[in-house]
Amino acid sequence: MTLQLTVSDEVRALAPGFTHVAVEAYELTNGPSTEASSALLDDAAGRLVARLEGRAPHEDAHMAAWREVYTAFGSKPSRTRNSAEALAKRALSDAGLPRINVLVDVYNAVSVARLIPVGGEDLALIQGGMRLVRATGQEDFATVAGGEETVEHPDAGEVVWCDEAGVTCRRWNWRQGPRTRLTERTVSGLFLLESLAPMPVAEAEAAAAELAELLEKFSPGARITVHAPRSAA
């Protein structure tokens, strides 16, 4: 893998059941959401309903595990939901899932259908390697608030993904910064699928395989590599 991904010992101690699978992709084609990517999101919402069998997303065992970890690092999971739970809640609402762009639609669909947090980063915009750490509170998080660019700082002890330039995603997988997000200009991407026990590692691998297949479908000719799961144990 061309990009180094590391998980700090502090995060490993906090969540010994954490595993992540990386999907590395080059020669991607992106653009505005299409009928096909929109249909993929509709299908994912249907798969979610079948998976939950009438339960709320937070009642799923995997989502409950994420809530426990969020609480452990000082975040209120009912206010700052992990990305998969937030998308699932949106999918079940009248508003439905947002249509962003083709690449984001694809990984959001996998996240919703399989109830696993999935994030996408533009490889060309990442500076240095990426690290999952507990923040000191001094790190920069470049974001947009009220239509204006601004810099925030994570809470001390908060789990964040960061590169050499600062935080790329706050509260583990709650809010991605705009600096490295996938845009219609993106041609290379890193997709991270993150799971906790009790989700079997094989299920996270299956989600990564589905994502790779969809990326190939929507970006014919793309070069895609699914990397072996990395456990925090």
C-alpha positions as CSV (number, residue, x, y, z in Angstrom):
1,M,0.0,0.0,0.0
2,T,1.4,3.4,-1.0
3,L,-0.2,5.2,1.9
4,Q,0.8,4.3,5.5
5,L,-2.1,3.8,7.9
6,T,-1.4,3.5,11.6
7,V,-3.5,3.0,14.7
8,S,-2.1,4.3,18.0
9,D,-1.7,2.1,21.0
10,E,-4.1,4.4,22.9
11,V,-6.8,3.7,20.4
12,R,-6.1,0.0,20.4
13,A,-6.5,0.0,24.2
14,L,-9.7,1.8,23.9
15,A,-11.3,-0.5,21.3
16,P,-9.5,-3.9,21.2
17,G,-12.2,-5.2,18.9
18,F,-11.5,-2.6,16.2
19,T,-10.6,-3.7,12.7
20,H,-10.3,-1.7,9.5
21,V,-10.1,-2.7,5.9
22,A,-8.7,-0.4,3.3
23,V,-9.7,-0.2,-0.4
24,E,-7.1,1.7,-2.5
25,A,-8.4,2.8,-5.9
26,Y,-6.8,4.6,-8.9
27,E,-8.0,5.8,-12.3
28,L,-11.5,6.5,-10.8
29,T,-14.2,8.4,-12.7
30,N,-16.4,10.6,-10.6
31,G,-19.2,13.1,-11.3
32,P,-22.6,14.2,-10.2
33,S,-25.0,11.5,-8.9
34,T,-26.6,9.5,-11.6
35,E,-29.8,7.4,-11.9
36,A,-27.7,4.3,-11.3
37,S,-26.0,5.6,-8.2
38,S,-29.3,6.9,-6.9
39,A,-30.9,3.5,-7.5
40,L,-28.0,1.9,-5.6
41,L,-28.8,4.1,-2.6
42,D,-32.5,3.2,-2.8
43,D,-31.6,-0.5,-2.9
44,A,-29.3,0.0,0.2
45,A,-32.2,1.5,2.1
46,G,-34.3,-1.5,1.3
47,R,-31.5,-3.9,2.5
48,L,-31.2,-1.9,5.7
49,V,-34.9,-2.3,6.4
50,A,-34.7,-6.0,5.9
51,R,-31.6,-6.2,8.1
52,L,-33.1,-4.3,11.0
53,E,-36.4,-6.2,11.0
54,G,-38.2,-3.4,12.7
55,R,-35.4,-2.3,15.1
56,A,-33.9,1.2,15.3
57,P,-30.4,1.4,13.9
58,H,-28.9,2.0,17.4
59,E,-30.4,-1.4,18.5
60,D,-28.2,-3.3,16.0
61,A,-25.4,-5.0,17.9
62,H,-22.6,-3.4,15.8
63,M,-24.1,0.1,16.2
64,A,-24.5,-0.5,19.9
65,A,-20.7,-1.3,20.1
66,W,-19.9,1.9,18.4
67,R,-22.0,3.8,20.8
68,E,-20.1,2.2,23.7
69,V,-16.8,3.3,22.2
70,Y,-18.0,6.8,21.5
71,T,-19.0,7.1,25.2
72,A,-15.6,5.7,26.2
73,F,-13.8,8.6,24.6
74,G,-16.2,11.2,25.9
75,S,-18.6,11.7,23.0
76,K,-22.4,11.5,23.4
77,P,-23.5,8.9,20.8
78,S,-27.1,10.2,20.7
79,R,-25.7,13.6,19.5
80,T,-22.7,12.6,17.5
81,R,-23.5,9.3,15.9
82,N,-21.0,7.2,14.0
83,S,-21.3,7.7,10.3
84,A,-23.1,4.4,9.6
85,E,-25.8,5.0,12.2
86,A,-26.3,8.6,11.0
87,L,-26.7,7.4,7.4
88,A,-29.1,4.7,8.5
89,K,-31.2,7.1,10.5
90,R,-31.3,9.3,7.4
91,A,-32.2,6.4,5.1
92,L,-35.2,5.5,7.3
93,S,-36.5,9.1,7.5
94,D,-38.7,11.0,5.0
95,A,-35.7,12.9,3.7
96,G,-33.9,9.7,2.6
97,L,-30.3,9.4,1.8
98,P,-28.5,12.4,0.2
99,R,-27.1,12.2,-3.3
100,I,-23.6,13.7,-3.2
101,N,-21.6,12.4,-6.2
102,V,-21.1,9.0,-7.7
103,L,-18.2,7.8,-5.5
104,V,-19.7,9.0,-2.3
105,D,-23.1,7.5,-3.3
106,V,-21.3,4.1,-3.8
107,Y,-19.6,4.0,-0.5
108,N,-22.6,5.4,1.4
109,A,-24.7,2.6,-0.2
110,V,-22.3,-0.1,1.2
111,S,-22.3,1.6,4.6
112,V,-26.0,1.7,4.9
113,A,-26.7,-1.8,3.5
114,R,-24.2,-3.4,5.7
115,L,-24.3,-1.1,8.8
116,I,-20.6,-0.4,8.8
117,P,-18.9,3.0,8.9
118,V,-17.2,3.7,5.5
119,G,-15.1,6.8,4.7
120,G,-13.6,8.0,1.5
121,E,-10.5,10.2,1.1
122,D,-8.9,11.7,-2.0
123,L,-5.4,10.2,-2.1
124,A,-4.0,13.2,-3.9
125,L,-5.0,15.5,-1.0
126,I,-3.7,13.4,1.9
127,Q,-0.4,14.8,3.2
128,G,1.9,12.0,4.5
129,G,0.4,9.0,6.2
130,M,-2.8,8.7,8.0
131,R,-3.0,8.0,11.8
132,L,-5.9,7.1,14.1
133,V,-5.0,8.7,17.4
134,R,-6.5,10.2,20.6
135,A,-6.3,14.0,20.1
136,T,-4.3,16.3,22.3
137,G,-6.9,19.0,21.6
138,Q,-4.3,21.2,19.7
139,E,-4.7,19.6,16.3
140,D,-6.3,21.7,13.5
141,F,-9.5,20.6,11.8
142,A,-10.2,22.7,8.8
143,T,-13.9,22.8,8.1
144,V,-16.8,25.1,7.0
145,A,-19.2,26.7,9.5
146,G,-21.9,29.1,8.4
147,G,-20.6,29.1,4.9
148,E,-17.2,30.3,6.0
149,E,-13.9,28.4,6.2
150,T,-12.8,28.0,9.8
151,V,-10.4,25.9,11.9
152,E,-11.7,24.0,14.9
153,H,-9.9,21.8,17.4
154,P,-11.0,18.3,18.6
155,D,-11.6,17.7,22.3
156,A,-8.6,16.3,24.2
157,G,-8.9,12.5,24.2
158,E,-11.2,12.4,21.2
159,V,-10.4,9.8,18.6
160,V,-9.5,11.3,15.2
161,W,-8.0,10.4,11.9
162,C,-5.3,12.8,10.9
163,D,-2.5,13.3,8.4
164,E,0.5,15.6,8.5
165,A,-1.6,18.7,7.8
166,G,-4.2,18.1,10.6
167,V,-7.4,16.2,11.4
168,T,-9.2,14.6,8.4
169,C,-12.1,13.2,10.4
170,R,-13.4,14.0,13.9
171,R,-14.8,11.7,16.5
172,W,-13.4,8.6,14.7
173,N,-15.9,8.6,11.7
174,W,-18.4,11.3,12.7
175,R,-17.5,14.3,10.6
176,Q,-15.1,14.3,7.7
177,G,-13.2,17.6,6.9
178,P,-13.7,19.1,3.4
179,R,-9.9,19.2,2.7
180,T,-9.6,15.5,1.7
181,R,-13.1,14.6,0.7
182,L,-14.0,13.0,-2.6
183,T,-15.1,15.6,-5.2
184,E,-16.0,15.4,-8.8
185,R,-12.3,16.0,-9.6
186,T,-11.1,12.9,-7.6
187,V,-9.3,10.2,-9.6
188,S,-7.7,8.3,-6.7
189,G,-9.2,7.4,-3.4
190,L,-8.8,5.6,-0.2
191,F,-11.8,3.9,1.3
192,L,-11.8,2.8,5.0
193,L,-14.3,0.3,6.3
194,E,-14.3,0.2,10.1
195,S,-15.7,-2.5,12.3
196,L,-15.9,-3.4,16.0
197,A,-16.8,-6.7,17.6
198,P,-19.3,-8.3,17.4
199,M,-19.2,-7.8,13.6
200,P,-17.2,-10.7,12.3
201,V,-14.0,-9.7,10.4
202,A,-15.4,-11.8,7.4
203,E,-18.4,-9.5,7.2
204,A,-16.1,-6.4,7.0
205,E,-14.1,-8.2,4.3
206,A,-17.4,-8.9,2.4
207,A,-18.3,-5.2,2.6
208,A,-14.9,-4.3,1.2
209,A,-15.3,-6.8,-1.6
210,E,-18.7,-5.4,-2.5
211,L,-17.3,-1.8,-2.5
212,A,-14.5,-2.8,-4.8
213,E,-16.9,-4.5,-7.2
214,L,-19.1,-1.4,-7.3
215,L,-16.1,0.9,-7.8
216,E,-15.1,-1.2,-10.8
217,K,-18.7,-1.0,-12.1
218,F,-18.9,2.7,-11.9
219,S,-15.3,3.4,-12.9
220,P,-14.5,0.8,-15.6
221,G,-10.8,0.3,-15.9
222,A,-10.0,1.5,-12.3
223,R,-7.1,-0.2,-10.5
224,I,-8.4,-1.3,-7.1
225,T,-6.7,-3.2,-4.3
226,V,-8.5,-4.5,-1.2
227,H,-6.0,-4.7,1.6
228,A,-6.1,-7.4,4.3
229,P,-8.0,-6.4,7.5
230,R,-5.9,-4.7,10.2
231,S,-7.0,-5.7,13.7
232,A,-6.5,-3.5,16.8
233,A,-6.0,-6.6,18.9
